[in-house]
């Protein structure tokens, strides 16, 4: 591999050491949670020889989040502790491309999951919505394939962008920043950022619409049951679904805002706000996956059995 500049000397600041410690804890926790989801679904796949649509989405989501946290931890560790390794071509391009590919997959597959829940649970009499409800199981594999292919395109664009910025507009700093904000204003890179930003914006819009439609449908169902003085055994399940979707909506919104902030302030000096932003971005894949576990009876029961067995073994 070819180094463009002489490597920087090993230097660890208090900020870097603290950031690496927090990111390590968040990444390990998130990797364990998502590895649990993937393991349970894979065992069910081996046992039944098939997967339903919900399990397919969770499997792809768990894999993308596991590897995203793994690659992100490596990138964070090198950028804070061994900055000189990022000066070696093409390590920076590969890490940035892989991280962008997996992060985009995380966004799009999460959006697919939210849309799937909306179509499956919501109850509208619109003919198009009824058509989607009937065909959604056949459409899920195509949604997942499209998400992966689009994420791959984003990864290629990021690789090419970093490669050109690395070779033409290098301006290293002691804190590991690879290029300055000036390159983002060049016309050569504008259309690339527009494509990347549009991809995230479309997935975020899909999540917002799905969450609002589902919340409206569940709220209307709950109001009808109360006005008719009827006892519906599924009422608790509907309320639980409303809380789950609402928490997902709030977390996804915060995650999207943090992502935009990282794009805007990526070339500026590190500060307390960016520290909180990056902390949340690393925490989101694990926290949301944990919510998915407790909203899925099979995953929840399996986790509780594992914790119970571990508690009994420790006695």
C-alpha positions as a Markdown table, in Angstrom:
| # | Residue | x | y | z |
|---|---|---|---|---|
| 1 | Unk | 0.0 | 0.0 | 0.0 |
| 2 | Unk | 1.1 | 3.5 | -0.8 |
| 3 | Unk | 1.3 | 6.3 | 1.8 |
| 4 | Unk | 0.5 | 9.8 | 0.5 |
| 5 | Unk | 2.1 | 11.6 | 3.4 |
| 6 | Unk | 4.4 | 10.8 | 6.2 |
| 7 | Unk | 2.5 | 9.2 | 9.1 |
| 8 | Unk | 1.8 | 11.2 | 12.2 |
| 9 | Unk | 3.3 | 10.3 | 15.4 |
| 10 | Unk | 1.3 | 8.3 | 18.0 |
| 11 | Unk | -0.6 | 10.7 | 20.1 |
| 12 | Unk | -3.6 | 10.0 | 22.4 |
| 13 | Unk | -5.5 | 12.9 | 23.9 |
| 14 | Unk | -7.9 | 12.7 | 26.8 |
| 15 | Unk | -10.7 | 13.3 | 24.4 |
| 16 | Unk | -9.6 | 10.5 | 22.2 |
| 17 | Unk | -9.1 | 8.0 | 25.0 |
| 18 | Unk | -12.6 | 8.9 | 26.4 |
| 19 | Unk | -14.3 | 8.7 | 23.0 |
| 20 | Unk | -12.7 | 5.3 | 22.3 |
| 21 | Unk | -13.7 | 3.9 | 25.7 |
| 22 | Unk | -17.3 | 5.0 | 25.3 |
| 23 | Unk | -17.5 | 3.8 | 21.6 |
| 24 | Unk | -16.0 | 0.5 | 22.6 |
| 25 | Unk | -18.6 | -0.2 | 25.2 |
| 26 | Unk | -21.5 | 0.9 | 22.9 |
| 27 | Unk | -20.1 | -1.1 | 20.0 |
| 28 | Unk | -19.6 | -4.3 | 22.0 |
| 29 | Unk | -23.1 | -4.1 | 23.5 |
| 30 | Unk | -24.7 | -3.4 | 20.2 |
| 31 | Unk | -22.8 | -6.2 | 18.5 |
| 32 | Unk | -23.9 | -8.6 | 21.2 |
| 33 | Unk | -27.5 | -7.6 | 20.9 |
| 34 | Unk | -27.6 | -7.8 | 17.1 |
| 35 | Unk | -25.6 | -11.1 | 17.1 |
| 36 | Unk | -28.3 | -12.5 | 19.4 |
| 37 | Unk | -31.0 | -11.5 | 16.9 |
| 38 | Unk | -29.1 | -13.1 | 14.0 |
| 39 | Unk | -28.3 | -16.3 | 15.9 |
| 40 | Unk | -32.0 | -16.8 | 17.0 |
| 41 | Unk | -33.3 | -16.2 | 13.5 |
| 42 | Unk | -30.6 | -18.5 | 11.9 |
| 43 | Unk | -31.5 | -21.3 | 14.3 |
| 44 | Unk | -35.2 | -20.9 | 13.4 |
| 45 | Unk | -34.2 | -20.9 | 9.7 |
| 46 | Unk | -32.3 | -24.2 | 10.1 |
| 47 | Unk | -35.1 | -25.8 | 12.1 |
| 48 | Unk | -38.0 | -24.7 | 9.8 |
| 49 | Unk | -36.1 | -24.4 | 6.5 |
| 50 | Unk | -37.9 | -21.1 | 5.9 |
| 51 | Unk | -38.3 | -17.6 | 7.2 |
| 52 | Unk | -41.3 | -15.3 | 7.3 |
| 53 | Unk | -41.0 | -11.7 | 6.0 |
| 54 | Unk | -40.5 | -10.2 | 9.5 |
| 55 | Unk | -37.6 | -12.6 | 10.2 |
| 56 | Unk | -36.0 | -11.8 | 6.8 |
| 57 | Unk | -36.0 | -8.1 | 7.6 |
| 58 | Unk | -34.7 | -8.6 | 11.1 |
| 59 | Unk | -31.9 | -11.0 | 9.8 |
| 60 | Unk | -30.6 | -8.4 | 7.3 |
| 61 | Unk | -31.0 | -5.6 | 9.8 |
| 62 | Unk | -29.1 | -7.5 | 12.5 |
| 63 | Unk | -26.3 | -8.4 | 10.1 |
| 64 | Unk | -25.9 | -4.8 | 8.8 |
| 65 | Unk | -25.9 | -3.4 | 12.3 |
| 66 | Unk | -23.4 | -5.9 | 13.6 |
| 67 | Unk | -20.9 | -5.2 | 10.9 |
| 68 | Unk | -21.6 | -1.5 | 11.0 |
| 69 | Unk | -20.6 | -1.3 | 14.6 |
| 70 | Unk | -17.6 | -3.5 | 14.0 |
| 71 | Unk | -16.3 | -1.3 | 11.1 |
| 72 | Unk | -17.2 | 1.9 | 12.9 |
| 73 | Unk | -15.3 | 0.8 | 16.0 |
| 74 | Unk | -12.2 | 0.0 | 13.9 |
| 75 | Unk | -12.4 | 3.4 | 12.2 |
| 76 | Unk | -12.9 | 5.2 | 15.5 |
| 77 | Unk | -10.0 | 3.4 | 17.2 |
| 78 | Unk | -7.6 | 4.2 | 14.3 |
| 79 | Unk | -8.7 | 7.8 | 14.0 |
| 80 | Unk | -8.2 | 8.5 | 17.7 |
| 81 | Unk | -5.3 | 6.2 | 18.6 |
| 82 | Unk | -3.4 | 5.3 | 15.5 |
| 83 | Unk | -4.1 | 8.2 | 13.1 |
| 84 | Unk | -1.1 | 7.5 | 11.0 |
| 85 | Unk | -2.6 | 4.2 | 9.7 |
| 86 | Unk | -5.5 | 6.2 | 8.1 |
| 87 | Unk | -2.8 | 7.9 | 5.9 |
| 88 | Unk | -2.1 | 4.7 | 4.2 |
| 89 | Unk | -3.9 | 4.3 | 0.8 |
| 90 | Unk | -6.5 | 2.8 | 0.4 |
| 91 | Unk | -7.3 | 1.9 | 4.1 |
| 92 | Unk | -9.3 | 5.1 | 4.6 |
| 93 | Unk | -11.3 | 4.7 | 1.4 |
| 94 | Unk | -12.2 | 1.1 | 2.3 |
| 95 | Unk | -13.2 | 1.9 | 5.9 |
| 96 | Unk | -15.3 | 4.9 | 4.8 |
| 97 | Unk | -16.9 | 3.0 | 2.0 |
| 98 | Unk | -17.8 | 0.0 | 4.1 |
| 99 | Unk | -19.1 | 2.2 | 6.9 |
| 100 | Unk | -21.3 | 4.2 | 4.5 |
| 101 | Unk | -22.6 | 1.0 | 2.9 |
| 102 | Unk | -23.5 | -0.6 | 6.2 |
| 103 | Unk | -25.0 | 2.6 | 7.6 |
| 104 | Unk | -27.1 | 3.2 | 4.5 |
| 105 | Unk | -28.3 | -0.5 | 4.7 |
| 106 | Unk | -29.2 | 0.1 | 8.4 |
| 107 | Unk | -31.3 | 3.1 | 7.4 |
| 108 | Unk | -33.1 | 1.5 | 4.5 |
| 109 | Unk | -33.7 | -1.9 | 6.1 |
| 110 | Unk | -35.1 | -0.1 | 9.2 |
| 111 | Unk | -37.4 | 1.9 | 6.8 |
| 112 | Unk | -38.5 | -1.4 | 5.2 |
| 113 | Unk | -39.3 | -2.8 | 8.7 |
| 114 | Unk | -41.4 | 0.2 | 9.6 |
| 115 | Unk | -43.2 | 0.1 | 6.3 |
| 116 | Unk | -43.8 | -3.7 | 6.7 |
| 117 | Unk | -45.3 | -3.1 | 10.2 |
| 118 | Unk | -47.5 | -0.3 | 8.9 |
| 119 | Unk | -48.9 | -2.4 | 6.1 |
| 120 | Unk | -49.4 | -5.5 | 8.2 |
| 121 | Unk | -50.9 | -3.9 | 11.3 |
| 122 | Unk | -52.7 | -0.8 | 10.0 |
| 123 | Unk | -56.3 | -1.2 | 8.9 |
| 124 | Unk | -57.4 | 1.1 | 6.0 |
| 125 | Unk | -60.1 | 0.4 | 3.4 |
| 126 | Unk | -58.2 | 2.0 | 0.6 |
| 127 | Unk | -57.9 | -0.5 | -2.4 |
| 128 | Unk | -54.2 | 0.2 | -2.9 |
| 129 | Unk | -53.5 | -0.4 | 0.7 |
| 130 | Unk | -55.4 | -3.7 | 0.6 |
| 131 | Unk | -53.4 | -4.7 | -2.4 |
| 132 | Unk | -50.1 | -3.9 | -0.6 |
| 133 | Unk | -51.3 | -5.9 | 2.4 |
| 134 | Unk | -51.9 | -9.0 | 0.2 |
| 135 | Unk | -48.6 | -8.6 | -1.8 |
| 136 | Unk | -46.3 | -7.4 | 0.9 |
| 137 | Unk | -44.8 | -10.8 | 1.7 |
| 138 | Unk | -43.7 | -11.2 | -2.0 |
| 139 | Unk | -42.4 | -7.6 | -2.1 |
| 140 | Unk | -40.2 | -7.9 | 1.0 |
| 141 | Unk | -37.3 | -9.7 | -0.7 |
| 142 | Unk | -37.3 | -7.2 | -3.5 |
| 143 | Unk | -37.3 | -4.3 | -1.0 |
| 144 | Unk | -34.3 | -5.9 | 0.8 |
| 145 | Unk | -32.4 | -6.5 | -2.5 |
| 146 | Unk | -33.1 | -2.9 | -3.5 |
| 147 | Unk | -31.9 | -1.6 | -0.2 |
| 148 | Unk | -28.6 | -3.5 | -0.4 |
| 149 | Unk | -28.0 | -2.5 | -4.1 |
| 150 | Unk | -28.7 | 1.2 | -3.3 |
| 151 | Unk | -26.4 | 1.0 | -0.3 |
| 152 | Unk | -23.7 | -0.5 | -2.5 |
| 153 | Unk | -24.0 | 2.4 | -4.9 |
| 154 | Unk | -23.6 | 4.8 | -1.9 |
| 155 | Unk | -20.5 | 2.9 | -0.7 |
| 156 | Unk | -18.9 | 3.1 | -4.2 |
| 157 | Unk | -19.7 | 6.8 | -4.4 |
| 158 | Unk | -18.1 | 7.4 | -0.9 |
| 159 | Unk | -15.1 | 5.4 | -1.9 |
| 160 | Unk | -14.5 | 7.4 | -5.1 |
| 161 | Unk | -15.2 | 10.7 | -3.3 |
| 162 | Unk | -12.7 | 10.0 | -0.5 |
| 163 | Unk | -10.2 | 8.7 | -3.0 |
| 164 | Unk | -10.4 | 12.0 | -5.0 |
| 165 | Unk | -10.4 | 14.2 | -1.9 |
| 166 | Unk | -7.5 | 12.2 | -0.4 |
| 167 | Unk | -5.3 | 12.7 | -3.5 |
| 168 | Unk | -6.3 | 16.2 | -4.4 |
| 169 | Unk | -7.4 | 18.1 | -1.3 |
| 170 | Unk | -5.4 | 16.5 | 1.5 |
| 171 | Unk | -5.0 | 18.7 | 4.6 |
| 172 | Unk | -4.2 | 16.5 | 7.6 |
| 173 | Unk | -4.6 | 17.7 | 11.2 |
| 174 | Unk | -3.4 | 16.3 | 14.5 |
| 175 | Unk | -6.9 | 15.1 | 15.3 |
| 176 | Unk | -7.2 | 12.9 | 12.2 |
| 177 | Unk | -9.4 | 15.0 | 10.0 |
| 178 | Unk | -8.7 | 14.0 | 6.5 |
| 179 | Unk | -10.2 | 16.8 | 4.4 |
| 180 | Unk | -11.5 | 20.3 | 4.9 |
| 181 | Unk | -15.0 | 21.6 | 4.4 |
| 182 | Unk | -13.8 | 23.4 | 1.3 |
| 183 | Unk | -14.1 | 20.3 | -0.9 |
| 184 | Unk | -17.8 | 20.0 | -0.1 |
| 185 | Unk | -18.4 | 23.2 | -2.0 |
| 186 | Unk | -16.8 | 22.0 | -5.2 |
| 187 | Unk | -19.1 | 21.2 | -8.0 |
| 188 | Unk | -17.3 | 18.0 | -8.6 |
| 189 | Unk | -18.5 | 16.6 | -5.3 |
| 190 | Unk | -21.9 | 18.3 | -5.0 |
| 191 | Unk | -23.9 | 15.8 | -7.0 |
| 192 | Unk | -22.3 | 13.0 | -4.9 |
| 193 | Unk | -23.5 | 14.5 | -1.6 |
| 194 | Unk | -26.9 | 15.2 | -3.2 |
| 195 | Unk | -27.3 | 11.5 | -4.0 |
| 196 | Unk | -26.2 | 10.4 | -0.6 |
| 197 | Unk | -28.4 | 12.9 | 1.2 |
| 198 | Unk | -31.4 | 12.1 | -1.0 |
| 199 | Unk | -31.1 | 8.4 | -0.1 |
| 200 | Unk | -31.2 | 9.1 | 3.6 |
| 201 | Unk | -34.0 | 11.6 | 3.2 |
| 202 | Unk | -36.2 | 9.2 | 1.2 |
| 203 | Unk | -35.8 | 6.5 | 3.8 |
| 204 | Unk | -36.5 | 9.0 | 6.6 |
| 205 | Unk | -39.6 | 10.1 | 4.8 |
| 206 | Unk | -40.8 | 6.5 | 4.4 |
| 207 | Unk | -40.3 | 6.0 | 8.2 |
| 208 | Unk | -42.2 | 9.2 | 9.1 |
| 209 | Unk | -45.2 | 8.3 | 6.8 |
| 210 | Unk | -45.4 | 4.7 | 8.0 |
| 211 | Unk | -45.1 | 5.6 | 11.6 |
| 212 | Unk | -47.8 | 8.3 | 11.4 |
| 213 | Unk | -50.2 | 6.1 | 9.4 |
| 214 | Unk | -49.7 | 3.2 | 11.8 |
| 215 | Unk | -50.2 | 5.4 | 14.9 |
| 216 | Unk | -53.3 | 6.9 | 13.4 |
| 217 | Unk | -54.8 | 3.5 | 12.5 |
| 218 | Unk | -54.0 | 2.1 | 16.0 |
| 219 | Unk | -55.4 | 5.2 | 17.7 |
| 220 | Unk | -58.6 | 5.0 | 15.7 |
| 221 | Unk | -58.9 | 1.3 | 16.5 |
| 222 | Unk | -58.4 | 2.0 | 20.2 |
| 223 | Unk | -61.0 | 4.8 | 20.1 |
| 224 | Unk | -63.6 | 2.7 | 18.4 |
| 225 | Unk | -63.2 | -0.1 | 20.9 |
| 226 | Unk | -63.6 | 2.3 | 23.8 |
| 227 | Unk | -66.6 | 4.1 | 22.3 |
| 228 | Unk | -68.3 | 0.8 | 21.7 |
| 229 | Unk | -67.5 | -0.4 | 25.2 |
| 230 | Unk | -66.0 | -3.6 | 23.7 |
| 231 | Unk | -63.2 | -5.6 | 25.2 |
| 232 | Unk | -60.7 | -6.6 | 22.6 |
| 233 | Unk | -58.1 | -9.1 | 23.6 |
| 234 | Unk | -55.7 | -7.5 | 21.1 |
| 235 | Unk | -56.0 | -4.1 | 22.7 |
| 236 | Unk | -52.9 | -4.6 | 24.8 |
| 237 | Unk | -51.0 | -5.7 | 21.7 |
| 238 | Unk | -52.1 | -2.6 | 19.8 |
| 239 | Unk | -51.1 | -0.3 | 22.7 |
| 240 | Unk | -47.7 | -2.1 | 22.8 |
| 241 | Unk | -47.3 | -1.7 | 19.1 |
| 242 | Unk | -48.1 | 2.0 | 19.4 |
| 243 | Unk | -45.4 | 2.5 | 22.0 |
| 244 | Unk | -42.9 | 0.5 | 20.0 |
| 245 | Unk | -43.5 | 2.5 | 16.8 |
| 246 | Unk | -43.6 | 5.8 | 18.6 |
| 247 | Unk | -40.2 | 5.0 | 20.3 |
| 248 | Unk | -38.8 | 3.9 | 16.9 |
| 249 | Unk | -40.1 | 7.2 | 15.3 |
| 250 | Unk | -38.5 | 9.3 | 18.0 |
| 251 | Unk | -35.2 | 7.5 | 17.9 |
| 252 | Unk | -35.0 | 7.4 | 14.1 |
| 253 | Unk | -35.7 | 11.1 | 14.0 |
| 254 | Unk | -32.9 | 11.9 | 16.4 |
| 255 | Unk | -30.6 | 9.5 | 14.5 |
| 256 | Unk | -31.4 | 11.3 | 11.2 |
| 257 | Unk | -30.7 | 14.7 | 12.8 |
| 258 | Unk | -27.4 | 13.5 | 14.2 |
| 259 | Unk | -26.4 | 12.1 | 10.8 |
| 260 | Unk | -27.1 | 15.5 | 9.2 |
| 261 | Unk | -25.0 | 17.2 | 11.9 |
| 262 | Unk | -22.1 | 14.9 | 11.2 |
| 263 | Unk | -22.2 | 15.8 | 7.5 |
| 264 | Unk | -22.4 | 19.6 | 8.3 |
| 265 | Unk | -19.7 | 19.6 | 11.0 |
| 266 | Unk | -17.5 | 16.8 | 9.7 |
| 267 | Unk | -14.6 | 19.1 | 8.9 |
| 268 | Unk | -14.8 | 21.3 | 12.0 |
| 269 | Unk | -12.9 | 20.8 | 15.2 |
| 270 | Unk | -14.3 | 18.2 | 17.7 |
| 271 | Unk | -16.4 | 19.7 | 20.5 |
| 272 | Unk | -18.9 | 18.6 | 23.1 |
| 273 | Unk | -21.9 | 18.6 | 20.7 |
| 274 | Unk | -20.2 | 16.4 | 18.2 |
| 275 | Unk | -19.1 | 14.1 | 21.0 |
| 276 | Unk | -22.7 | 13.6 | 21.9 |
| 277 | Unk | -23.7 | 13.2 | 18.3 |
| 278 | Unk | -21.3 | 10.4 | 17.6 |
| 279 | Unk | -22.1 | 8.8 | 21.0 |
| 280 | Unk | -25.8 | 8.6 | 19.9 |
| 281 | Unk | -25.0 | 7.3 | 16.4 |
| 282 | Unk | -23.1 | 4.4 | 17.9 |
| 283 | Unk | -25.8 | 3.7 | 20.6 |
| 284 | Unk | -28.8 | 3.7 | 18.2 |
| 285 | Unk | -28.2 | 0.3 | 16.5 |
| 286 | Unk | -28.0 | -1.5 | 19.9 |
| 287 | Unk | -30.8 | 0.4 | 21.6 |
| 288 | Unk | -33.2 | 0.1 | 18.8 |
| 289 | Unk | -32.4 | -3.6 | 18.3 |
| 290 | Unk | -33.0 | -4.2 | 22.0 |
| 291 | Unk | -36.5 | -2.6 | 21.6 |
| 292 | Unk | -37.1 | -4.9 | 18.7 |
| 293 | Unk | -36.2 | -7.9 | 20.9 |
| 294 | Unk | -38.7 | -6.9 | 23.6 |
| 295 | Unk | -41.4 | -6.2 | 21.0 |
| 296 | Unk | -40.9 | -9.7 | 19.5 |
| 297 | Unk | -42.3 | -12.5 | 21.7 |
| 298 | Unk | -40.0 | -15.2 | 20.3 |
| 299 | Unk | -36.8 | -13.1 | 20.7 |
| 300 | Unk | -37.9 | -11.9 | 24.1 |
| 301 | Unk | -38.7 | -15.4 | 25.4 |
| 302 | Unk | -35.4 | -16.7 | 24.1 |
| 303 | Unk | -33.4 | -13.9 | 25.7 |
| 304 | Unk | -35.2 | -14.4 | 29.0 |
| 305 | Unk | -34.5 | -18.1 | 28.9 |
| 306 | Unk | -30.8 | -17.4 | 28.3 |
| 307 | Unk | -30.7 | -14.9 | 31.2 |
| 308 | Unk | -32.5 | -17.3 | 33.5 |
| 309 | Unk | -30.1 | -20.2 | 32.6 |
| 310 | Unk | -27.2 | -17.9 | 33.3 |
| 311 | Unk | -28.6 | -16.9 | 36.6 |
| 312 | Unk | -29.2 | -20.5 | 37.6 |
| 313 | Unk | -25.7 | -21.5 | 36.6 |
| 314 | Unk | -24.1 | -18.7 | 38.7 |
| 315 | Unk | -25.8 | -20.0 | 41.8 |
